[in-house]
Amino acid sequence: MQPYDQMMTRQRKWMFYLLAILVLGAGFTDYPRIFLGLLLGAVLSFYNLWLMQRKIKQFGQAIVEKRSARGIGTFTRLASAALAVLIALRFEEYFHIIAVVLGLMTTYVVIMIDFVFFKSRYLHREER
Amino acid sequence: MGALAAAIAVGLAALGAGLGNGMIVSRTVEGIARQPELQGPLQTTMFIGVALVEAIPIFAVVIAFMVM
């Protein structure tokens, strides 16, 4: 498996763990509004992550095979963030808006933590 | 005035994201075209760069919809 594919799998795995924790929080704690907001944001953030991974892989493949590449899905990602906020504003009694915004940012936290760990592991391997 | 503020916020953020993404993508295309065996590391760098660049416009879209 290529390192890029390994990174994709790792990030998706951590996002699934995080979603599972948020579902448990929404079901079993006294703050369902906050956890539902976090869950809504994290689900759309996961969609953003999946789309970004897929589009960038297709893009790299297209360059190697000397095909013309389509876009990298920026507009779709902005639209999905807008959709999350619209749902949160429409059903304000179920979703906490600040929690939705924090949920939308979970992907970036996962990417940065994964990058830091992966980089340190890679550097240790180089030193040996 | 709220709609105008939202439009300015999203427009400027999209402009910044477009410029940033353009620079990242152009350098990646150049790198992979020169050395196709470096596709994996360059893709990873591009992925992280695009993620960082797009975090700010996503915030801008969220703020724009909240002020509207």
N, CA and C atoms of all chains as a GROMACS GRO file, in nm:
protein
  588
    1MET      N    1   0.085  -0.121   0.000
    1MET     CA    2   0.000   0.000   0.000
    1MET      C    3   0.088   0.125   0.000
    2GLN      N    4   0.052   0.222  -0.080
    2GLN     CA    5   0.129   0.346  -0.089
    2GLN      C    6   0.114   0.428   0.041
    3PRO      N    7   0.215   0.511   0.077
    3PRO     CA    8   0.201   0.593   0.200
    3PRO      C    9   0.079   0.685   0.197
    4TYR      N   10   0.045   0.734   0.078
    4TYR     CA   11  -0.073   0.822   0.069
    4TYR      C   12  -0.201   0.744   0.106
    5ASP      N   13  -0.210   0.619   0.056
    5ASP     CA   14  -0.327   0.536   0.088
    5ASP      C   15  -0.331   0.501   0.236
    6GLN      N   16  -0.210   0.476   0.292
    6GLN     CA   17  -0.204   0.447   0.437
    6GLN      C   18  -0.254   0.568   0.517
    7MET      N   19  -0.211   0.687   0.474
    7MET     CA   20  -0.254   0.810   0.543
    7MET      C   21  -0.406   0.825   0.534
    8MET      N   22  -0.461   0.798   0.414
    8MET     CA   23  -0.606   0.808   0.396
    8MET      C   24  -0.679   0.715   0.492
    9THR      N   25  -0.632   0.590   0.498
    9THR     CA   26  -0.698   0.491   0.584
    9THR      C   27  -0.690   0.532   0.731
   10ARG      N   28  -0.570   0.580   0.772
   10ARG     CA   29  -0.553   0.622   0.911
   10ARG      C   30  -0.648   0.736   0.948
   11GLN      N   31  -0.654   0.835   0.861
   11GLN     CA   32  -0.739   0.951   0.891
   11GLN      C   33  -0.886   0.912   0.897
   12ARG      N   34  -0.929   0.825   0.804
   12ARG     CA   35  -1.069   0.781   0.808
   12ARG      C   36  -1.098   0.703   0.934
   13LYS      N   37  -1.002   0.620   0.976
   13LYS     CA   38  -1.019   0.540   1.098
   13LYS      C   39  -1.039   0.632   1.219
   14TRP      N   40  -0.955   0.735   1.232
   14TRP     CA   41  -0.967   0.826   1.346
   14TRP      C   42  -1.098   0.904   1.341
   15MET      N   43  -1.141   0.938   1.220
   15MET     CA   44  -1.269   1.009   1.210
   15MET      C   45  -1.384   0.919   1.252
   16PHE      N   46  -1.378   0.789   1.216
   16PHE     CA   47  -1.483   0.696   1.257
   16PHE      C   48  -1.486   0.683   1.410
   17TYR      N   49  -1.367   0.673   1.472
   17TYR     CA   50  -1.361   0.666   1.619
   17TYR      C   51  -1.428   0.789   1.681
   18LEU      N   52  -1.391   0.906   1.625
   18LEU     CA   53  -1.445   1.031   1.677
   18LEU      C   54  -1.597   1.037   1.663
   19LEU      N   55  -1.648   0.994   1.547
   19LEU     CA   56  -1.793   0.993   1.524
   19LEU      C   57  -1.862   0.900   1.623
   20ALA      N   58  -1.799   0.784   1.650
   20ALA     CA   59  -1.859   0.689   1.745
   20ALA      C   60  -1.868   0.753   1.884
   21ILE      N   61  -1.762   0.824   1.924
   21ILE     CA   62  -1.764   0.890   2.056
   21ILE      C   63  -1.874   0.996   2.061
   22LEU      N   64  -1.889   1.070   1.950
   22LEU     CA   65  -1.991   1.176   1.947
   22LEU      C   66  -2.132   1.117   1.953
   23VAL      N   67  -2.153   1.003   1.885
   23VAL     CA   68  -2.284   0.937   1.891
   23VAL      C   69  -2.315   0.894   2.034
   24LEU      N   70  -2.214   0.837   2.100
   24LEU     CA   71  -2.234   0.797   2.240
   24LEU      C   72  -2.265   0.919   2.326
   25GLY      N   73  -2.193   1.030   2.301
   25GLY     CA   74  -2.218   1.154   2.377
   25GLY      C   75  -2.359   1.206   2.354
   26ALA      N   76  -2.406   1.199   2.230
   26ALA     CA   77  -2.541   1.249   2.200
   26ALA      C   78  -2.648   1.161   2.263
   27GLY      N   79  -2.618   1.030   2.275
   27GLY     CA   80  -2.718   0.938   2.327
   27GLY      C   81  -2.723   0.929   2.478
   28PHE      N   82  -2.607   0.944   2.542
   28PHE     CA   83  -2.601   0.909   2.684
   28PHE      C   84  -2.561   1.022   2.779
   29THR      N   85  -2.540   1.143   2.729
   29THR     CA   86  -2.503   1.252   2.821
   29THR      C   87  -2.620   1.350   2.836
   30ASP      N   88  -2.600   1.449   2.923
   30ASP     CA   89  -2.706   1.548   2.947
   30ASP      C   90  -2.697   1.666   2.849
   31TYR      N   91  -2.605   1.659   2.754
   31TYR     CA   92  -2.589   1.771   2.659
   31TYR      C   93  -2.612   1.724   2.515
   32PRO      N   94  -2.731   1.672   2.482
   32PRO     CA   95  -2.751   1.619   2.346
   32PRO      C   96  -2.743   1.726   2.238
   33ARG      N   97  -2.781   1.851   2.272
   33ARG     CA   98  -2.780   1.958   2.170
   33ARG      C   99  -2.636   1.986   2.124
   34ILE      N  100  -2.545   1.992   2.220
   34ILE     CA  101  -2.405   2.018   2.186
   34ILE      C  102  -2.347   1.901   2.109
   35PHE      N  103  -2.373   1.778   2.155
   35PHE     CA  104  -2.316   1.662   2.086
   35PHE      C  105  -2.378   1.642   1.949
   36LEU      N  106  -2.508   1.673   1.933
   36LEU     CA  107  -2.569   1.663   1.800
   36LEU      C  108  -2.508   1.766   1.706
   37GLY      N  109  -2.480   1.885   1.758
   37GLY     CA  110  -2.413   1.987   1.676
   37GLY      C  111  -2.275   1.942   1.634
   38LEU      N  112  -2.200   1.888   1.730
   38LEU     CA  113  -2.066   1.836   1.698
   38LEU      C  114  -2.075   1.724   1.595
   39LEU      N  115  -2.178   1.638   1.612
   39LEU     CA  116  -2.195   1.524   1.520
   39LEU      C  117  -2.227   1.572   1.379
   40LEU      N  118  -2.318   1.669   1.368
   40LEU     CA  119  -2.353   1.722   1.236
   40LEU      C  120  -2.229   1.781   1.168
   41GLY      N  121  -2.154   1.863   1.243
   41GLY     CA  122  -2.034   1.923   1.187
   41GLY      C  123  -1.932   1.818   1.149
   42ALA      N  124  -1.915   1.716   1.235
   42ALA     CA  125  -1.813   1.614   1.209
   42ALA      C  126  -1.851   1.527   1.089
   43VAL      N  127  -1.980   1.499   1.072
   43VAL     CA  128  -2.022   1.418   0.956
   43VAL      C  129  -1.990   1.491   0.826
   44LEU      N  130  -2.025   1.620   0.820
   44LEU     CA  131  -1.998   1.695   0.696
   44LEU      C  132  -1.848   1.719   0.680
   45SER      N  133  -1.777   1.728   0.792
   45SER     CA  134  -1.632   1.742   0.787
   45SER      C  135  -1.568   1.614   0.733
   46PHE      N  136  -1.625   1.500   0.772
   46PHE     CA  137  -1.577   1.370   0.722
   46PHE      C  138  -1.601   1.361   0.572
   47TYR      N  139  -1.717   1.409   0.529
   47TYR     CA  140  -1.744   1.411   0.384
   47TYR      C  141  -1.640   1.497   0.312
   48ASN      N  142  -1.606   1.612   0.373
   48ASN     CA  143  -1.503   1.700   0.315
   48ASN      C  144  -1.369   1.627   0.306
   49LEU      N  145  -1.334   1.554   0.412
   49LEU     CA  146  -1.207   1.481   0.415
   49LEU      C  147  -1.204   1.375   0.305
   50TRP      N  148  -1.312   1.296   0.295
   50TRP     CA  149  -1.321   1.190   0.194
   50TRP      C  150  -1.308   1.248   0.054
   51LEU      N  151  -1.379   1.360   0.032
   51LEU     CA  152  -1.378   1.422  -0.101
   51LEU      C  153  -1.238   1.475  -0.135
   52MET      N  154  -1.174   1.538  -0.036
   52MET     CA  155  -1.041   1.595  -0.060
   52MET      C  156  -0.941   1.484  -0.091
   53GLN      N  157  -0.944   1.375  -0.013
   53GLN     CA  158  -0.853   1.263  -0.037
   53GLN      C  159  -0.874   1.205  -0.177
   54ARG      N  160  -1.000   1.184  -0.212
   54ARG     CA  161  -1.033   1.122  -0.341
   54ARG      C  162  -0.992   1.212  -0.457
   55LYS      N  163  -1.026   1.340  -0.447
   55LYS     CA  164  -0.998   1.432  -0.557
   55LYS      C  165  -0.847   1.450  -0.577
   56ILE      N  166  -0.772   1.458  -0.466
   56ILE     CA  167  -0.628   1.480  -0.480
   56ILE      C  168  -0.561   1.355  -0.535
   57LYS      N  169  -0.611   1.237  -0.498
   57LYS     CA  170  -0.556   1.114  -0.556
   57LYS      C  171  -0.583   1.109  -0.706
   58GLN      N  172  -0.706   1.140  -0.746
   58GLN     CA  173  -0.740   1.141  -0.888
   58GLN      C  174  -0.655   1.243  -0.963
   59PHE      N  175  -0.632   1.357  -0.898
   59PHE     CA  176  -0.553   1.464  -0.960
   59PHE      C  177  -0.409   1.417  -0.986
   60GLY      N  178  -0.346   1.356  -0.884
   60GLY     CA  179  -0.209   1.306  -0.899
   60GLY      C  180  -0.201   1.200  -1.007
   61GLN      N  181  -0.301   1.110  -1.009
   61GLN     CA  182  -0.304   1.003  -1.108
   61GLN      C  183  -0.316   1.060  -1.249
   62ALA      N  184  -0.398   1.164  -1.263
   62ALA     CA  185  -0.417   1.226  -1.394
   62ALA      C  186  -0.288   1.289  -1.445
   63ILE      N  187  -0.210   1.349  -1.354
   63ILE     CA  188  -0.083   1.411  -1.398
   63ILE      C  189   0.014   1.304  -1.444
   64VAL      N  190   0.024   1.195  -1.366
   64VAL     CA  191   0.119   1.087  -1.402
   64VAL      C  192   0.081   1.026  -1.537
   65GLU      N  193  -0.049   1.007  -1.559
   65GLU     CA  194  -0.094   0.945  -1.685
   65GLU      C  195  -0.110   1.047  -1.797
   66LYS      N  196  -0.071   1.172  -1.771
   66LYS     CA  197  -0.076   1.281  -1.870
   66LYS      C  198  -0.217   1.301  -1.927
   67ARG      N  199  -0.316   1.288  -1.837
   67ARG     CA  200  -0.454   1.320  -1.875
   67ARG      C  201  -0.485   1.458  -1.823
   68SER      N  202  -0.592   1.518  -1.873
   68SER     CA  203  -0.631   1.648  -1.817
   68SER      C  204  -0.708   1.623  -1.688
   69ALA      N  205  -0.677   1.702  -1.585
   69ALA     CA  206  -0.739   1.681  -1.455
   69ALA      C  207  -0.855   1.778  -1.437
   70ARG      N  208  -0.960   1.728  -1.369
   70ARG     CA  209  -1.070   1.820  -1.334
   70ARG      C  210  -1.032   1.890  -1.205
   71GLY      N  211  -1.124   1.963  -1.148
   71GLY     CA  212  -1.095   2.042  -1.027
   71GLY      C  213  -1.062   1.956  -0.905
   72ILE      N  214  -1.037   2.024  -0.792
   72ILE     CA  215  -1.009   1.949  -0.669
   72ILE      C  216  -1.122   1.962  -0.567
   73GLY      N  217  -1.238   2.009  -0.612
   73GLY     CA  218  -1.358   2.003  -0.527
   73GLY      C  219  -1.370   2.111  -0.421
   74THR      N  220  -1.304   2.224  -0.442
   74THR     CA  221  -1.307   2.331  -0.341
   74THR      C  222  -1.451   2.381  -0.320
   75PHE      N  223  -1.522   2.403  -0.430
   75PHE     CA  224  -1.656   2.462  -0.420
   75PHE      C  225  -1.751   2.366  -0.346
   76THR      N  226  -1.738   2.236  -0.373
   76THR     CA  227  -1.824   2.138  -0.305
   76THR      C  228  -1.799   2.141  -0.154
   77ARG      N  229  -1.672   2.156  -0.116
   77ARG     CA  230  -1.641   2.159   0.028
   77ARG      C  231  -1.698   2.285   0.095
   78LEU      N  232  -1.687   2.398   0.025
   78LEU     CA  233  -1.747   2.521   0.081
   78LEU      C  234  -1.899   2.505   0.092
   79ALA      N  235  -1.959   2.442  -0.011
   79ALA     CA  236  -2.105   2.424  -0.010
   79ALA      C  237  -2.148   2.331   0.103
   80SER      N  238  -2.068   2.229   0.132
   80SER     CA  239  -2.107   2.137   0.240
   80SER      C  240  -2.099   2.208   0.376
   81ALA      N  241  -2.000   2.298   0.392
   81ALA     CA  242  -1.993   2.376   0.517
   81ALA      C  243  -2.116   2.466   0.528
   82ALA      N  244  -2.157   2.526   0.416
   82ALA     CA  245  -2.275   2.612   0.416
   82ALA      C  246  -2.400   2.530   0.451
   83LEU      N  247  -2.406   2.407   0.398
   83LEU     CA  248  -2.521   2.320   0.427
   83LEU      C  249  -2.530   2.289   0.577
   84ALA      N  250  -2.413   2.262   0.638
   84ALA     CA  251  -2.411   2.233   0.782
   84ALA      C  252  -2.466   2.352   0.860
   85VAL      N  253  -2.423   2.474   0.824
   85VAL     CA  254  -2.468   2.592   0.897
   85VAL      C  255  -2.617   2.616   0.873
   86LEU      N  256  -2.662   2.594   0.749
   86LEU     CA  257  -2.805   2.613   0.720
   86LEU      C  258  -2.891   2.517   0.801
   87ILE      N  259  -2.849   2.390   0.807
   87ILE     CA  260  -2.926   2.291   0.886
   87ILE      C  261  -2.927   2.334   1.033
   88ALA      N  262  -2.809   2.378   1.083
   88ALA     CA  263  -2.801   2.418   1.224
   88ALA      C  264  -2.888   2.540   1.253
   89LEU      N  265  -2.894   2.635   1.158
   89LEU     CA  266  -2.976   2.754   1.181
   89LEU      C  267  -3.125   2.722   1.168
   90ARG      N  268  -3.160   2.627   1.080
   90ARG     CA  269  -3.301   2.592   1.059
   90ARG      C  270  -3.357   2.514   1.178
   91PHE      N  271  -3.274   2.420   1.230
   91PHE     CA  272  -3.319   2.337   1.343
   91PHE      C  273  -3.239   2.374   1.467
   92GLU      N  274  -3.254   2.500   1.506
   92GLU     CA  275  -3.171   2.553   1.616
   92GLU      C  276  -3.202   2.484   1.750
   93GLU      N  277  -3.324   2.430   1.764
   93GLU     CA  278  -3.358   2.366   1.891
   93GLU      C  279  -3.287   2.231   1.909
   94TYR      N  280  -3.234   2.173   1.800
   94TYR     CA  281  -3.164   2.045   1.810
   94TYR      C  282  -3.012   2.059   1.805
   95PHE      N  283  -2.963   2.160   1.731
   95PHE     CA  284  -2.818   2.172   1.709
   95PHE      C  285  -2.765   2.303   1.768
   96HIS      N  286  -2.654   2.294   1.840
   96HIS     CA  287  -2.585   2.412   1.894
   96HIS      C  288  -2.492   2.463   1.784
   97ILE      N  289  -2.508   2.590   1.744
   97ILE     CA  290  -2.439   2.641   1.625
   97ILE      C  291  -2.286   2.643   1.642
   98ILE      N  292  -2.240   2.682   1.762
   98ILE     CA  293  -2.095   2.687   1.785
   98ILE      C  294  -2.036   2.545   1.780
   99ALA      N  295  -2.114   2.448   1.831
   99ALA     CA  296  -2.068   2.308   1.825
   99ALA      C  297  -2.057   2.261   1.680
  100VAL      N  298  -2.151   2.305   1.595
  100VAL     CA  299  -2.144   2.268   1.453
  100VAL      C  300  -2.015   2.322   1.390
  101VAL      N  301  -1.983   2.448   1.423
  101VAL     CA  302  -1.861   2.508   1.367
  101VAL      C  303  -1.737   2.431   1.416
  102LEU      N  304  -1.737   2.397   1.546
  102LEU     CA  305  -1.624   2.319   1.599
  102LEU      C  306  -1.618   2.181   1.532
  103GLY      N  307  -1.734   2.121   1.509
  103GLY     CA  308  -1.740   1.991   1.442
  103GLY      C  309  -1.684   1.996   1.301
  104LEU      N  310  -1.711   2.107   1.232
  104LEU     CA  311  -1.661   2.123   1.095
  104LEU      C  312  -1.508   2.126   1.091
  105MET      N  313  -1.447   2.164   1.203
  105MET     CA  314  -1.301   2.177   1.206
  105MET      C  315  -1.230   2.049   1.251
  106THR      N  316  -1.308   1.943   1.284
  106THR     CA  317  -1.242   1.821   1.336
  106THR      C  318  -1.147   1.759   1.235
  107THR      N  319  -1.185   1.763   1.106
  107THR     CA  320  -1.099   1.705   1.003
  107THR      C  321  -0.959   1.765   1.006
  108TYR      N  322  -0.956   1.897   1.024
  108TYR     CA  323  -0.825   1.964   1.020
  108TYR      C  324  -0.740   1.926   1.140
  109VAL      N  325  -0.806   1.907   1.254
  109VAL     CA  326  -0.733   1.861   1.374
  109VAL      C  327  -0.676   1.721   1.348
  110VAL      N  328  -0.762   1.632   1.292
  110VAL     CA  329  -0.717   1.495   1.263
  110VAL      C  330  -0.600   1.497   1.164
  111ILE      N  331  -0.611   1.578   1.059
  111ILE     CA  332  -0.505   1.584   0.958
  111ILE      C  333  -0.374   1.632   1.021
  112MET      N  334  -0.382   1.736   1.104
  112MET     CA  335  -0.259   1.792   1.160
  112MET      C  336  -0.194   1.696   1.260
  113ILE      N  337  -0.275   1.631   1.346
  113ILE     CA  338  -0.218   1.536   1.442
  113ILE      C  339  -0.156   1.418   1.367
  114ASP      N  340  -0.227   1.369   1.265
  114ASP     CA  341  -0.174   1.257   1.186
  114ASP      C  342  -0.044   1.296   1.117
  115PHE      N  343  -0.040   1.417   1.066
  115PHE     CA  344   0.081   1.465   0.996
  115PHE      C  345   0.199   1.472   1.093
  116VAL      N  346   0.175   1.524   1.214
  116VAL     CA  347   0.284   1.536   1.312
  116VAL      C  348   0.336   1.398   1.350
  117PHE      N  349   0.244   1.302   1.377
  117PHE     CA  350   0.288   1.167   1.414
  117PHE      C  351   0.360   1.100   1.298
  118PHE      N  352   0.303   1.113   1.179
  118PHE     CA  353   0.361   1.047   1.061
  118PHE      C  354   0.500   1.103   1.033
  119LYS      N  355   0.514   1.235   1.047
  119LYS     CA  356   0.642   1.300   1.018
  119LYS      C  357   0.748   1.252   1.118
  120SER      N  358   0.711   1.246   1.248
  120SER     CA  359   0.810   1.204   1.348
  120SER      C  360   0.849   1.058   1.324
  121ARG      N  361   0.750   0.973   1.287
  121ARG     CA  362   0.780   0.833   1.259
  121ARG      C  363   0.874   0.821   1.140
  122TYR      N  364   0.846   0.902   1.037
  122TYR     CA  365   0.927   0.899   0.916
  122TYR      C  366   1.070   0.942   0.947
  123LEU      N  367   1.085   1.047   1.032
  123LEU     CA  368   1.219   1.095   1.066
  123LEU      C  369   1.296   0.990   1.146
  124HIS      N  370   1.226   0.919   1.240
  124HIS     CA  371   1.293   0.815   1.316
  124HIS      C  372   1.343   0.703   1.224
  125ARG      N  373   1.262   0.671   1.125
  125ARG     CA  374   1.299   0.564   1.032
  125ARG      C  375   1.423   0.606   0.952
  126GLU      N  376   1.429   0.736   0.917
  126GLU     CA  377   1.544   0.786   0.841
  126GLU      C  378   1.673   0.780   0.924
  127GLU      N  379   1.660   0.803   1.059
  127GLU     CA  380   1.779   0.808   1.144
  127GLU      C  381   1.843   0.671   1.159
  128ARG      N  382   1.762   0.562   1.154
  128ARG     CA  383   1.816   0.428   1.180
  128ARG      C  384   1.917   0.382   1.076
  129MET      N  385  -2.752   4.526   0.482
  129MET     CA  386  -2.606   4.537   0.508
  129MET      C  387  -2.545   4.402   0.544
  130GLY      N  388  -2.630   4.315   0.607
  130GLY     CA  389  -2.581   4.181   0.644
  130GLY      C  390  -2.543   4.100   0.522
  131ALA      N  391  -2.626   4.108   0.417
  131ALA     CA  392  -2.597   4.033   0.294
  131ALA      C  393  -2.469   4.084   0.229
  132LEU      N  394  -2.450   4.217   0.234
  132LEU     CA  395  -2.329   4.276   0.175
  132LEU      C  396  -2.205   4.228   0.251
  133ALA      N  397  -2.216   4.228   0.384
  133ALA     CA  398  -2.104   4.181   0.466
  133ALA      C  399  -2.072   4.035   0.436
  134ALA      N  400  -2.178   3.953   0.422
  134ALA     CA  401  -2.158   3.812   0.392
  134ALA      C  402  -2.090   3.794   0.256
  135ALA      N  403  -2.137   3.872   0.159
  135ALA     CA  404  -2.080   3.860   0.024
  135ALA      C  405  -1.932   3.899   0.024
  136ILE      N  406  -1.899   4.007   0.095
  136ILE     CA  407  -1.758   4.051   0.100
  136ILE      C  408  -1.673   3.945   0.170
  137ALA      N  409  -1.725   3.891   0.281
  137ALA     CA  410  -1.648   3.790   0.356
  137ALA      C  411  -1.620   3.667   0.270
  138VAL      N  412  -1.726   3.614   0.207
  138VAL     CA  413  -1.707   3.493   0.126
  138VAL      C  414  -1.621   3.522   0.004
  139GLY      N  415  -1.644   3.637  -0.058
  139GLY     CA  416  -1.568   3.672  -0.179
  139GLY      C  417  -1.420   3.684  -0.152
  140LEU      N  418  -1.383   3.758  -0.048
  140LEU     CA  419  -1.240   3.775  -0.017
  140LEU      C  420  -1.177   3.642   0.025
  141ALA      N  421  -1.251   3.564   0.103
  141ALA     CA  422  -1.195   3.434   0.146
  141ALA      C  423  -1.176   3.342   0.026
  142ALA      N  424  -1.272   3.343  -0.067
  142ALA     CA  425  -1.261   3.258  -0.185
  142ALA      C  426  -1.145   3.305  -0.274
  143LEU      N  427  -1.125   3.435  -0.279
  143LEU     CA  428  -1.011   3.488  -0.356
  143LEU      C  429  -0.879   3.438  -0.298
  144GLY      N  430  -0.867   3.448  -0.166
  144GLY     CA  431  -0.745   3.400  -0.100
  144GLY      C  432  -0.725   3.250  -0.120
  145ALA      N  433  -0.836   3.175  -0.106
  145ALA     CA  434  -0.825   3.029  -0.123
  145ALA      C  435  -0.787   2.994  -0.266
  146GLY      N  436  -0.844   3.067  -0.360
  146GLY     CA  437  -0.811   3.041  -0.501
  146GLY      C  438  -0.664   3.065  -0.530
  147LEU      N  439  -0.613   3.176  -0.480
  147LEU     CA  440  -0.470   3.207  -0.501
  147LEU      C  441  -0.382   3.100  -0.436
  148GLY      N  442  -0.415   3.068  -0.310
  148GLY     CA  443  -0.334   2.969  -0.236
  148GLY      C  444  -0.338   2.833  -0.302
  149ASN      N  445  -0.459   2.787  -0.337
  149ASN     CA  446  -0.473   2.656  -0.401
  149ASN      C  447  -0.401   2.654  -0.536
  150GLY      N  448  -0.412   2.765  -0.607
  150GLY     CA  449  -0.345   2.772  -0.739
  150GLY      C  450  -0.195   2.755  -0.725
  151MET      N  451  -0.137   2.822  -0.625
  151MET     CA  452   0.008   2.810  -0.606
  151MET      C  453   0.046   2.667  -0.569
  152ILE      N  454  -0.030   2.606  -0.477
  152ILE     CA  455   0.000   2.469  -0.434
  152ILE      C  456  -0.011   2.372  -0.551
  153VAL      N  457  -0.121   2.382  -0.626
  153VAL     CA  458  -0.146   2.288  -0.734
  153VAL      C  459  -0.042   2.304  -0.845
  154SER      N  460  -0.007   2.428  -0.877
  154SER     CA  461   0.091   2.448  -0.986
  154SER      C  462   0.226   2.387  -0.950
  155ARG      N  463   0.269   2.407  -0.824
  155ARG     CA  464   0.398   2.348  -0.784
  155ARG      C  465   0.392   2.196  -0.781
  156THR      N  466   0.277   2.142  -0.738
  156THR     CA  467   0.265   1.995  -0.735
  156THR      C  468   0.268   1.937  -0.875
  157VAL      N  469   0.195   2.000  -0.967
  157VAL     CA  470   0.194   1.951  -1.105
  157VAL      C  471   0.336   1.955  -1.163
  158GLU      N  472   0.406   2.064  -1.137
  158GLU     CA  473   0.543   2.077  -1.185
  158GLU      C  474   0.632   1.966  -1.129
  159GLY      N  475   0.620   1.943  -0.998
  159GLY     CA  476   0.703   1.841  -0.932
  159GLY      C  477   0.674   1.702  -0.984
  160ILE      N  478   0.544   1.665  -0.994
  160ILE     CA  479   0.510   1.530  -1.038
  160ILE      C  480   0.547   1.511  -1.186
  161ALA      N  481   0.532   1.617  -1.266
  161ALA     CA  482   0.567   1.605  -1.407
  161ALA      C  483   0.719   1.584  -1.424
  162ARG      N  484   0.798   1.648  -1.338
  162ARG     CA  485   0.944   1.630  -1.345
  162ARG      C  486   0.985   1.493  -1.295
  163GLN      N  487   0.929   1.453  -1.178
  163GLN     CA  488   0.968   1.326  -1.116
  163GLN      C  489   0.842   1.248  -1.077
  164PRO      N  490   0.789   1.166  -1.169
  164PRO     CA  491   0.665   1.093  -1.138
  164PRO      C  492   0.679   0.998  -1.020
  165GLU      N  493   0.803   0.953  -0.987
  165GLU     CA  494   0.820   0.860  -0.874
  165GLU      C  495   0.794   0.929  -0.739
  166LEU      N  496   0.794   1.062  -0.738
  166LEU     CA  497   0.766   1.136  -0.614
  166LEU      C  498   0.617   1.170  -0.599
  167GLN      N  499   0.533   1.100  -0.674
  167GLN     CA  500   0.390   1.130  -0.669
  167GLN      C  501   0.332   1.121  -0.528
  168GLY      N  502   0.368   1.014  -0.455
  168GLY     CA  503   0.313   0.993  -0.320
  168GLY      C  504   0.344   1.107  -0.224
  169PRO      N  505   0.475   1.138  -0.201
  169PRO     CA  506   0.506   1.248  -0.108
  169PRO      C  507   0.451   1.383  -0.153
  170LEU      N  508   0.455   1.408  -0.283
  170LEU     CA  509   0.403   1.538  -0.330
  170LEU      C  510   0.252   1.547  -0.311
  171GLN      N  511   0.183   1.434  -0.333
  171GLN     CA  512   0.038   1.432  -0.310
  171GLN      C  513   0.007   1.458  -0.163
  172THR      N  514   0.087   1.396  -0.075
  172THR     CA  515   0.064   1.416   0.068
  172THR      C  516   0.085   1.562   0.106
  173THR      N  517   0.193   1.622   0.055
  173THR     CA  518   0.218   1.764   0.084
  173THR      C  519   0.106   1.851   0.030
  174MET      N  520   0.060   1.818  -0.091
  174MET     CA  521  -0.049   1.896  -0.152
  174MET      C  522  -0.177   1.882  -0.069
  175PHE      N  523  -0.201   1.760  -0.022
  175PHE     CA  524  -0.321   1.734   0.058
  175PHE      C  525  -0.322   1.822   0.184
  176ILE      N  526  -0.208   1.824   0.254
  176ILE     CA  527  -0.202   1.902   0.378
  176ILE      C  528  -0.210   2.051   0.348
  177GLY      N  529  -0.144   2.095   0.240
  177GLY     CA  530  -0.150   2.236   0.201
  177GLY      C  531  -0.291   2.279   0.167
  178VAL      N  532  -0.360   2.198   0.087
  178VAL     CA  533  -0.498   2.232   0.048
  178VAL      C  534  -0.588   2.236   0.171
  179ALA      N  535  -0.568   2.139   0.262
  179ALA     CA  536  -0.650   2.137   0.384
  179ALA      C  537  -0.630   2.264   0.466
  180LEU      N  538  -0.504   2.306   0.481
  180LEU     CA  539  -0.479   2.427   0.560
  180LEU      C  540  -0.534   2.552   0.491
  181VAL      N  541  -0.520   2.558   0.360
  181VAL     CA  542  -0.568   2.677   0.287
  181VAL      C  543  -0.720   2.687   0.295
  182GLU      N  544  -0.788   2.571   0.289
  182GLU     CA  545  -0.935   2.574   0.282
  182GLU      C  546  -1.004   2.589   0.417
  183ALA      N  547  -0.927   2.581   0.525
  183ALA     CA  548  -0.991   2.597   0.656
  183ALA      C  549  -1.046   2.738   0.672
  184ILE      N  550  -0.972   2.838   0.624
  184ILE     CA  551  -1.014   2.978   0.644
  184ILE      C  552  -1.140   3.012   0.563
  185PRO      N  553  -1.148   2.978   0.432
  185PRO     CA  554  -1.274   3.007   0.361
  185PRO      C  555  -1.394   2.936   0.419
  186ILE      N  556  -1.372   2.815   0.475
  186ILE     CA  557  -1.486   2.745   0.537
  186ILE      C  558  -1.536   2.823   0.658
  187PHE      N  559  -1.442   2.875   0.738
  187PHE     CA  560  -1.481   2.964   0.849
  187PHE      C  561  -1.556   3.085   0.796
  188ALA      N  562  -1.506   3.142   0.686
  188ALA     CA  563  -1.569   3.262   0.629
  188ALA      C  564  -1.713   3.233   0.585
  189VAL      N  565  -1.734   3.115   0.522
  189VAL     CA  566  -1.869   3.079   0.479
  189VAL      C  567  -1.961   3.066   0.600
  190VAL      N  568  -1.908   3.002   0.706
  190VAL     CA  569  -1.988   2.983   0.827
  190VAL      C  570  -2.026   3.119   0.886
  191ILE      N  571  -1.928   3.209   0.898
  191ILE     CA  572  -1.955   3.341   0.955
  191ILE      C  573  -2.052   3.419   0.867
  192ALA      N  574  -2.034   3.407   0.735
  192ALA     CA  575  -2.123   3.478   0.642
  192ALA      C  576  -2.267   3.434   0.660
  193PHE      N  577  -2.289   3.301   0.673
  193PHE     CA  578  -2.426   3.254   0.689
  193PHE      C  579  -2.482   3.294   0.826
  194MET      N  580  -2.393   3.308   0.925
  194MET     CA  581  -2.443   3.348   1.057
  194MET      C  582  -2.481   3.496   1.060
  195VAL      N  583  -2.410   3.582   0.987
  195VAL     CA  584  -2.445   3.726   0.990
  195VAL      C  585  -2.561   3.760   0.899
  196MET      N  586  -2.593   3.672   0.803
  196MET     CA  587  -2.702   3.702   0.710
  196MET      C  588  -2.840   3.700   0.778
   0.00000   0.00000   0.00000
